[in-house]
Structure formats: C-alpha cells, structure tokens
Amino acid sequence: MADSTTFIPAQVSANANTGAWVQLSSLNDGTFMGVLYSSAAFNMVIVPSGTSDATAATAEATANRVMIFNAAATHGPLKLNPSRTWLRMNGASAGTVHCILM
C-alpha cells in the first residue's frame, strides 16, 4: 500500500528574542503533525483563540505560556496549527526555524 502522507515544508526567518514574533504559516489554517528544527534555540507560543497576530503572541509570552526548544535538535512530532503558531529565537541573533508539516 502506498503512503499517502503529504509533506508541507515551511521555513521561518525568526527575529531575535527582542524582536516581534513570526507566524509559522498564514496559509495553513488547520491542525497538522509537524517536526521543527533550528540550529539555534528558539521559543514558540500558540495563540489559542481570537485574533492570531504578533500582538497576541506577545501577550501569550508575557503570560509565560512559552515553549522553549533547544538548538540543533529535531522536535516532534507536534500537533500544530501553523496559523496560530508563532516563533522567535531565544537569543540576540535572528535565525531560521525549519518545519515539515504532515
């Protein structure tokens, strides 16, 4: 039987930890299984309801609802809604977070 899994690659240029939160993908509204990787540590917040924008992501972080991911490790599988998932690096430099949605 052939595997019918579709893989959707996503790559996010994330800001430094003092910058704005960056949305994983505005094109994919729905729940997907995903795997995340970055060569540098990064933070992730999920905006659970209402308007999903950088301001809402900042509010989630201010409320200490932040997930912290180590550098150079594959994280997953995670159940994600890309349009409600926001990322930012965990250090003073910008970086790239790679994601594969399944």
N, C-alpha and C positions, 0 to 999 in steps of 0.2 A: 504494500500500500504506500503510495507517495505521501510525503509530508506536505501538508497544505499551509504550513506556517508562513506568514508574510513578515518580513523584517523591514522596519522603517528606521533608517539611520537618522540620528539628529546630532548636531554639533552646536554647542552654545559657546560663544565668546563671553565669558563671565567677567564681571567687574571685580576689582579688588574689594576687600572687606569693608571699605569706606564708601564704596560706590552703590549705585542702585541695583536692586535685584533684577535678574534677567529671566524671562519666561522660557521654559524648556521648548515649547512649541505652541504657537497660537492656532496652528492648522489642525491639530488633533485633539478634539474635544470628545472625550470618552475614556474608558479605563483600559489600559494596556499593561501587560507584563513588560518590564524593562530591565536593562542592565546598564549601570553607569560606570564610567571610568574617567579619571583625570590624573595627570602626572603630579598635580599639586592638590593639597587638601582643599575641600570645598564644603559649603553649607547649603542646605536645602530647606525650604519651607513649602508647606501646602496651604493654599488659601481654600478653606473648606466650603464656603458659600458666599453668595453676594458677588460683588464686582471683583474680578481677578485681575489686579493690576499691581504695579510696583509699590504703590502706597499701602495696599492691603498686605502685600508680602512683608513690608517693613513693620506693619502692625503685628503680624504673626511673630516676627523675630523679636520685637520689643516685648512681647508677652512670653518670651523664652520658649517658643514652640519651634525650635530649630533642630534639624538633624545635621550632625557633623560627620563628614566622611573623610577617611584617611587618604593620603596620597598614594598613587601607584598601586591601587588595589581595585579589583573588579567588585562592584557592589550590586548584588541582585541574586535572584530575580526579585524585583519590587513591583508592586501593583501601583501604577501611576496614572493620573490624568494629566497629560502634558500641558494642557492649557491652564491648570491650577497649580503647577509645579514651578517653583522659582528658585534660581540658583545664584550663588555669589561665592567668590573664592574666600578662603579662610586666612588669607594673608594680604600683605601690602601690594602684591602684584596681580594684575589681571591674568586670566588663564583660559583654558579650553576644557569643557566637560563634554565627553562623548557619551552618547546614549544609543542603544538599539532597543526599539520597541517591537514587541512580538504580538 
